[in-house]
Amino acid sequence: MSRQRTSLLALLLAAGACLTAPAQAETWALDAAAMTWRLDADALAGVGAELAGESNFSADSQAGGTLTLDLNGDAVRKFTGAGLVFTGGPRLRIGDRTVDLGSFLLRAAPERPLDLAVSDLAGNDLLRLRLGHHWIPNGTSTLRSDVMDVRAGPALAAMLRVDGVDSVLLGSVTMAGRLLLDGAEATPKALCSANPAWPDGEDVFVDLLMIPDPQFNPVSERQIALGRDRGVVYMAPTARFRMIGPADTPWYSRFVTPDLDLDCIDDGSGSCEPYGESAGGYLVWSVYRLRDDGVVEQVGLSGIKHAFNSVNEPSSDPDFDCPCPFRSSRVAVSGCEDLYSASTNSDPRFMGPRDELEAFPVAWESCGSVFDLDCDGVCDRVPRNPFLWQCEPVIDDVTDFLPAVDEAVVASADRLFVESWYLVRDDVDLFNSMSTIELDRTFNPSGQSGVWVFEEREFGIGPAISRIAAEGGREPTEVDSGGGRLLVDARAVDLGDGWTRYVYSIMNVDYDPQVSRFSVSLGDQVVVRNPAFIGVAGRSTTGWLLEQNAGEIAWSAPSDETLDWGTMMTFVFEADQPPTTGAIGFDSPGEQGGLSSQAPRPRSGGELILRSGFEASDANR
């Protein structure tokens, strides 16, 4: 960590980033604003409210009232003012009551400087708009507030009488409006220069750290509602990170070229600095359960979430200086933080299949992707408002790309963990860009169909396999191919009566060749029983095929069920011999003699072993 913290600001300044900053904030006014609402009728019904009218609609500001905001250059610091009146809002029915927001007041929320409150004209505080991406596109007089979460405010929560209702995601709102300074339209001065400190392969390096967020929410209630008829819970957790290395990293949106992306930094060759379009932040997440037999099972797996805009909030750690606070851009700036909420993480406009991303060295191309299926260099689906999202994916159902956790698993007594991971190019520490959170959950039967309420039990850095192994006193073995890595958590458990259970949990972190065969060497005269394969729930349909030959036990994958990057599988068998250390192997499709490592395996009948804690210690249970 000392390397990351040394001369951070000096390195940034030397690279030319963020050369100027206004001395103090100025107060601006928002005018001629338009909002696009996307409410979830199913989520509202789940908490006892009925939506009257369409779920997608627009609302426009009216003359009268003032919503002001403090800007530091072109960075949004906080909202202030009495409020701005809009028309065109939603109408809700709650029992025999009607909540009418045909006209409503938008004002600053008291809890957080960048949250907004929606009330009716009688002053009832009904909704909160939270965790938005507030930014001013370069050289414009327009404020953008993108993908704000819609949640119940105090007055609506009191009407609904559902415990935890303020944590339920009810939809999202996007807003754009004109900025006025002293009553006239004006363009804010840029807070920072446009010269990022790109990584140089030496002293200026990228290091992204996942950090906890006090407003953590692991699910979008919209996805819970969508999954009810299918018996699953779709998860889309909040994710926050801090850039702790001295380098900035590009945060370009999908389908990037200099003429399509508003803030793509062109190196003069017609490509975006520093990697071309194969650059940006990509978020994936997985859900695991720890079964009562001690086996870890991956029960949910996402596609990739394409990041699109970095807010660059000031660091909550005083050891890191964010020189461009609240400067939203297509660059994640060293020393700053950013947050993606459950709303954006379940938004179909940003999702895509996992197999389109090359995990090592983190590269993605639009050609042939769900954004450009015919690879003609033209976006297949241009949104009606392309200002932020230049291209939308051609997908039928966003739930294809969200972890679908069987509701019976959510309702079980098994411990449940959600793992989030930001993949960025040239990250010097892969594992601190992962976080694992254990989830407490309760089902609240209030409302029409009830809601699941999730709470964070404990946040930890690193993948779930490492977190769970550490509880048993183990540390997974890293198998590094030089072109991607595996993690192996192997243990031997003494069952008594001369039998030992061998358990091998294998996570393919970023090994793109994938694993199609796993083998364990066996000594002579070893009797094996109860072999088992535990794949990714809902993904492993036929299971891997068992092979037992002289000198080894192995499993081979069907052609469509290889161990791909970001996935974990577990292999189990019992043997009549205690453990020694021996070879385990991993082959890729079409290859033999791939990667190997050392792990506990059964010794031969006549083999001498010095017992060293493999067989019955608490550390290996």
GUBA-204303 format. One record per residue (C-alpha): residue in one letter; x, y, z. Coordinates in steps of 0.001 Angstrom, whole numbers, padded with zeros to 6 digits, always signed. Example, Ala and Ser with C-alpha at 12.3 -4.5 7.8 and 13.67 -1.06 7.14 Angstrom:
<lodos>
A+012300-004500+007800;S+013670-001060+007140;
</lodos>
This chain:
<lodos>
M+000000+000000+000000;S+002920+002346+000660;R+003726+002419-003046;Q+000194+003532-003893;R+000140+006251-001262;T+003567+007717-002081;S+003583+011018-003963;L+000067+010420-005310;L-000801+014063-005854;A+002661+014868-007176;L+002380+012144-009793;L-001019+013405-010873;L+000191+016959-011242;A+003299+015840-013078;A+001085+014035-015580;G-000875+017226-016196;A-004156+016127-014641;C-006458+018630-012927;L-004353+021744-013257;T-006877+024285-012020;A-009692+024410-009484;P-011975+027336-008630;A-011439+028646-005127;Q-015070+028406-004024;A-018448+027098-005078;E-020956+029200-007020;T-024740+028945-006778;W-026529+028175-010053;A-030196+027637-010872;L-031832+024823-012838;D-034353+025816-015507;A-036408+024147-018273;A-035830+020699-016810;A-037344+017485-018159;M-037547+014153-016328;T-037961+010632-017690;W-039497+008225-015174;R-039297+004423-015283;L-041415+003059-012431;D-041817-000615-011666;A-045498-001514-011287;D-044606-004956-009893;A-042310-003507-007242;L-044992-001004-006221;A-047589-003766-006040;G-045222-005775-003856;V-045362-003068-001195;G-049095-002415-001533;A-049275+000440-004052;E-050996+000362-007453;L-049675+002480-010307;A-052442+004277-012203;G-051285+004879-015754;E-048112+004055-017665;S-044900+003049-015908;N-042696+005046-018320;F-043534+008738-018668;S-042105+012256-018797;A-042512+015259-016507;D-041561+018876-017259;S-040697+021788-015001;Q-042956+024828-014830;A-042342+028503-014216;G-042195+029382-010553;G-040027+027944-007818;T-036283+027483-007843;L-034006+024470-007579;T-030494+025714-007060;L-027219+023843-006910;D-023710+024626-005793;L-021031+024069-008435;N-017293+024026-007983;G-016364+024747-011586;D-018339+022140-013533;A-018602+019788-010549;V-021945+019415-008772;R-021510+019697-004987;K-025063+019879-003607;F-028671+020848-004331;T-030335+023734-002505;G-033333+026039-002891;A-037062+025885-002207;G-037818+023584-005121;L-038944+023396-008738;V-042524+022563-009745;F-043099+019811-012338;T-046199+018476-014040;G-046768+014988-015373;G-045865+012877-012354;P-047359+009523-011295;R-050606+008647-009517;L-050633+005840-006968;R-053484+004030-005218;I-052845+002728-001718;G-055962+001014-000454;D-058712+003615-000664;R-056232+006509-000825;T-054878+008211-003936;V-051446+009820-004105;D-051518+012353-006920;L-048224+013713-008238;G-049728+015197-011400;S-048019+018330-010101;F-045118+017904-007717;L-042243+019776-006112;L-038629+018677-006637;R-036275+019931-003943;A-033067+019052-002151;A-033379+016074+000189;P-032227+016719+003754;E-030238+013479+004151;R-027562+013749+001440;P-026349+016759-000572;L-026898+015099-003961;D-030224+013384-003247;L-033544+014926-004275;A-036990+014790-002653;V-040372+014665-004415;S-043427+015989-002565;D-046970+016863-003545;L-048006+020507-003500;A-049446+020030-000008;G-045924+019316+001237;N-046172+015539+001799;D-042653+014128+001451;L-043386+011118-000794;L-040332+009977-002782;R-036550+010065-002725;L-034337+010232-005829;R-030982+008853-004765;L-027521+007858-006016;G-027768+009680-009342;H-024907+010451-011699;H-024993+014276-011727;W-022718+015779-014365;I-022274+018583-016874;P-021059+017480-020323;N-017932+019325-021370;G-018548+022796-022756;T-022330+022771-022244;S-024848+024566-020040;T-026798+021366-019357;L-027073+019470-016082;R-027558+015722-016456;S-028849+013656-013517;D-028793+010082-014729;V-030343+006905-013351;M-031457+008140-009943;D-032985+005423-007748;V-036639+005992-006802;R-037418+005031-003206;A-040179+005790-000727;G-039942+009004+001257;P-041202+009347+004850;A-044832+010193+003981;L-045215+007337+001472;A-043505+004880+003837;A-045995+005823+006568;M-048901+005121+004192;L-047524+001753+003060;R-046673+000444+006554;V-044167-002077+005222;D-041028-002622+007285;G-037924-001753+005288;V-039914-000194+002438;D-037451+002687+002125;S-034842+000143+000943;V-037060-001133-001895;L-036137+000131-005352;L-039300+001411-007082;G-037795+002597-010366;S-035375+005138-011800;V-035437+008735-013048;T-033223+010620-015489;M-033293+014427-015665;A-031763+017114-017885;G-032065+020874-017482;R-030561+024235-018408;L-028122+025965-016051;L-028503+029664-015211;L-026017+031931-013478;D-027405+035261-012259;G-030545+034622-014316;A-028805+033962-017654;E-027860+030711-019335;A-024135+030072-018917;T-021509+027349-019267;P-019585+026447-016098;K-015811+026616-016296;A-014064+023256-016351;L-012761+022203-012956;C-009842+020235-014372;S-007839+019941-017529;A-008498+017067-019907;N-005074+015470-019513;P-005439+012163-017649;A-002481+010447-016022;W-002571+007226-018027;P-000570+004228-016743;D+003029+004062-017972;G+003852+000479-016960;E+006183+001647-014207;D+005530+004246-011499;V+002136+005429-012772;F-000111+002391-012354;V-003811+001571-011990;D-005082+000135-008721;L-008847-000035-008150;L-010027-000894-004628;M-013559-002038-003796;I-014852-000304-000658;P-018022-000616+001457;D-020964+001691+000859;P-023313+002747+003690;Q-026276+002630+001279;F-025484-000914+000096;N-028415-002678-001518;P-027919-006134-003091;V-031066-006275-005176;S-033338-004308-007414;E-036921-004874-006309;R-037837-004778-009994;Q-035782-007918-010469;I-037344-009532-007390;A-040749-008836-008889;L-039718-010233-012269;G-038417-013393-010661;R-041462-014226-008550;D-043266-016163-011251;R-040022-018007-011996;G-039238-018820-008362;V-035948-016890-008353;V-034490-013675-006956;Y-032460-011578-009395;M-029602-009717-007716;A-027934-006475-008806;P-025864-005177-005878;T-024604-001684-005229;A-020849-001378-005867;R-018433+001374-004758;F-014729+001695-005549;R-011779+004015-004945;M-008888+004611-007357;I-005868+004171-005052;G-003101+003981-007657;P-001495+007114-009172;A-002903+006439-012668;D-006314+007333-014073;T-008207+004784-016133;P-010609+005271-019069;W-014291+004861-018235;Y-015703+004934-021754;S-019211+003725-022534;R-020091+001037-025041;F-019479+001321-028777;V-016808+003964-028370;T-015191+005944-031173;P-014006+009543-030994;D-017055+010737-032960;L-019572+008747-030889;D-018349+009245-027330;L-018747+012747-025894;D-015580+012671-023842;C-013480+010063-025622;I-009916+011345-025596;D-008588+011015-029135;D-004871+010344-029503;G-004930+011788-033044;S-005013+008405-034766;G-008791+008050-034760;S-008686+005880-031624;C-009487+006604-027992;E-006631+006873-025496;P-005007+004781-024198;Y-006417+001421-025374;G-008952+002253-028083;E-012465+000998-027542;S-011311-002019-025510;A-011302+000114-022388;G-013636+000909-019572;G-014909-000516-016335;Y-016765-003821-016386;L-018684-004995-013327;V-019615-008624-012712;W-021037-010279-009644;S-021799-013741-008324;V-023787-015251-005474;Y-022572-018201-003393;R-024060-020304-000660;L-022177-022168+002048;R-024010-025465+002470;D-024370-027242+005788;D-021866-029871+004597;G-019225-027148+004219;V-019294-027115+000412;V-019414-023729-001353;E-021738-023544-004358;Q-021992-020718-006889;V-025760-020166-007125;G-025917-017018-009253;L-023785-015515-012035;S-024136-012198-013873;G-023278-011046-017354;I-021145-007904-017663;K-022316-004455-016664;H-020711-001781-018882;A-019733+001286-016839;F-020562+004565-018551;N-019754+007560-016364;S-017560+008117-013322;V-018824+010608-010732;N-015373+010982-009082;E-016538+011701-005554;P-014013+012882-002957;S-012363+010006-001149;S-013777+009024+002231;D-010187+008116+003213;P-008148+011247+004054;D-004961+009529+002827;F-006221+009888-000754;D-006748+013231-002446;C-009360+013539-005192;P-008178+016546-007240;C-011340+016645-009379;P-014191+016161-006862;F-017626+015486-008352;R-016216+015887-011870;S-018229+013321-013816;S-016463+012129-016903;R-015352+009184-018986;V-012230+008924-016837;A-012030+007393-013347;V-009594+009762-011649;S-006883+008679-009220;G-007789+009316-005579;C-011542+009548-006286;E-014484+007241-005624;D-017519+006184-007612;L-020726+004293-006927;Y-023064+002293-009148;S-026443+001647-007579;A-028786-001325-007852;S-030791+000703-010365;T-027962+001122-012882;N-026678-002378-012194;S-029986-003861-013331;D-030603-001476-016223;P-030782-003327-019564;R-029130-000425-021388;F-025786-001286-019802;M-025814-005089-019782;G-024298-007720-022036;P-023149-011349-022066;R-020061-012323-020107;D-018453-014199-022998;E-017988-010929-024934;L-015315-009808-022455;E-011761-011098-022553;A-010880-011243-018868;F-007135-011264-019437;P-006000-008602-020226;V-009535-007070-019919;A-010567-006229-023472;W-013941-005802-025173;E-014872-004975-028759;S-018180-003792-030181;C-017801-005846-033391;G-020066-008893-033110;S-021352-007841-029684;V-024982-007252-028713;F-024384-003616-029702;D-023215-004437-033254;L-024338-007950-034126;D-023535-007723-037836;C-020122-006161-037187;D-020692-003318-039668;G-019372-000649-037309;V-022844+000874-036864;C-024825+000742-033630;D-027749-001668-034095;R-030054+000109-031634;V-029706+003872-031174;P-031776+005125-028216;R-034310+007886-028612;N-032185+010077-026355;P-028597+009191-027291;F-026969+011936-025238;L-025489+009579-022663;W-026156+006137-024087;Q-024903+006271-027654;C-025879+002651-028209;E-028172+000160-026485;P-027774-003621-026594;V-030045-005826-028662;I-031211-008150-025887;D-034576-009738-025198;D-034495-009993-021420;V-032106-008265-019016;T-032658-011075-016518;D-030546-013283-018782;F-027564-011297-017462;L-028428-011091-013745;P-027716-013742-011092;A-030933-015751-010748;V-030880-017238-007247;D-033473-019900-006524;E-035911-018433-003995;A-035671-021660-002005;V-031941-020954-001549;V-032675-017384-000434;A-035242-018713+002043;S-032939-021473+003349;A-030707-021396+006405;D-027576-021574+004240;R-025192-018658+004513;L-025348-016435+001428;F-022531-014310-000037;V-022530-011810-002913;E-019249-011135-004713;S-018673-008022-006855;W-015706-007458-009141;Y-014606-004491-011274;L-012404-005495-014192;V-010194-002705-015558;R-007177-002859-017832;D-003689-002958-016263;D-004955-003214-012662;V-001900-004124-010565;D-003925-005902-007856;L-006689-008061-009262;F-007968-009332-005937;N-008591-005994-004196;S-010934-005075-007038;M-013208-007839-005711;S-015397-007666-002623;T-017514-010236-000814;I-020453-009416+001431;E-022397-011879+003534;L-026132-011215+003381;D-028750-011408+006082;R-032235-011619+004620;T-035807-011690+005842;F-039088-011960+003998;N-041657-009315+004867;P-045141-010590+003919;S-046663-007096+003981;G-048161-005668+000803;Q-049664-007568-002098;S-046951-010185-002482;G-044354-009286+000151;V-040741-008220-000228;W-037319-009609+000566;V-035284-007275+002786;F-031508-007785+002607;E-028894-006415+004993;E-025120-006458+004813;R-023613-008582+007570;E-019909-008027+006820;F-017891-006504+003975;G-014557-008011+002950;I-011981-007453+000208;G-011303-010370-002126;P-013263-013183-003763;A-015776-015359-001948;I-013580-018463-002215;S-010843-016706-000196;R-013286-015279+002334;I-014849-018667+003081;A-011530-020557+003089;A-010104-018082+005614;E-012871-019013+008049;G-011420-022542+008027;G-007855-021295+008451;R-006933-021940+004821;E-005632-019788+001996;P-006483-020790-001566;T-003568-021639-003828;E-003075-019274-006760;V-002243-021038-010028;D-000812-018369-012345;S-000408-019278-016014;G+001107-015918-016937;G-002045-015360-018968;G-004694-015706-016281;R-005163-017293-012872;L-007036-020002-010992;L-007695-020179-007254;V-007876-023606-005613;D-009248-024235-002118;A-008398-027883-001361;R-009026-029669+001905;A-009066-033146+003372;V-011521-034002+006145;D-011120-037091+008346;L-014465-038945+008410;G-013296-041661+010805;D-013206-045408+010222;G-010220-044940+007880;W-012029-042698+005350;T-011152-039163+004249;R-013242-036705+002215;Y-011325-034665-000392;V-012884-031366-001499;Y-011497-029177-004318;S-013190-025825-004993;I-011727-024211-008112;M-012365-020659-009227;N-011292-019630-012700;V-010433-016010-012007;D-009347-014716-015425;Y-007919-017722-017299;D-009486-017267-020742;P-008421-020661-022197;Q-010868-022101-019615;V-010674-025488-017908;S-012297-028556-019436;R-010715-031309-017341;F-009691-031581-013675;S-007634-034492-012344;V-006252-035661-009011;S-003388-038139-008839;L-004095-041236-006725;G-001695-043574-005048;D-001781-047326-005569;Q-004491-049436-003925;V-006798-046460-003214;V-010522-047166-002956;V-012762-044232-003923;R-016437-043727-003128;N-019122-041013-003342;P-017605-038848-006101;A-019547-035628-006689;F-019492-032624-008982;I-021030-029293-007918;G-021315-026837-010802;V-022842-023387-011155;A-026497-023660-010184;G-028729-023213-013205;R-025768-023328-015604;S-024438-026870-015233;T-027202-028920-016803;T-025563-032302-017412;G-022547-032100-015116;W-018966-033094-015785;L-018227-036702-016670;L-016364-038813-014115;E-013241-040736-015148;Q-011327-043070-012854;N-008180-044563-014304;A-005096-046150-012864;G-003345-043475-010879;E-005953-040703-011084;I-009544-039613-010727;A-010753-036937-013142;W-013792-035072-014408;S-014242-033838-018003;A-016602-031076-019131;P-019257-031334-021821;S-018369-028937-024629;D-020681-026177-023373;E-019897-026414-019647;T-016200-025596-019309;L-014958-023715-016271;D-014985-020182-017684;W-013495-017071-016102;G-015314-015770-013035;T-016939-019130-012270;M-016358-021750-009590;M-016910-025515-009452;T-016309-028045-006691;F-015187-031679-006978;V-015553-034136-004090;F-014715-037766-003400;E-013958-039981-000415;A-010998-042337-000199;D-009803-045041+002172;Q-006352-043467+002507;P-005193-040416+004462;P-003786-037392+002630;T-000389-036562+001348;T+000594-033809-001058;G+000399-034563-004757;A-000407-033218-008179;I-003739-031913-009384;G-004128-030905-013028;F-006197-028564-015170;D-006522-029035-018930;S-008018-026568-021399;P-010215-027510-024366;G-008153-029363-026970;E-005099-029501-024723;Q-003424-032033-022460;G-000810-031312-019809;G-002042-027801-019051;L-001721-026234-015591;S-000902-028101-012414;S-000584-027480-008711;Q+000041-029292-005435;A-002797-030164-003060;P-003843-032850-000578;R-004603-036182-002308;P-004847-039809-001093;R-001560-041583-000519;S-000946-045096-001792;G-001555-048079+000431;G+002133-048609+001160;E+003248-044977+001123;L+004844-043482+004228;I+003432-040100+005203;L+004366-037671+007930;R+001024-036386+009095;S+001020-032588+009250;G-002521-031492+009965;F-004259-032403+006701;E-006476-035109+008057;A-008497-034016+011068;S-007597-030503+012051;D-010252-027839+012420;A-008418-025846+009744;N-009452-028331+007092;R-013049-028941+008065;
</lodos>
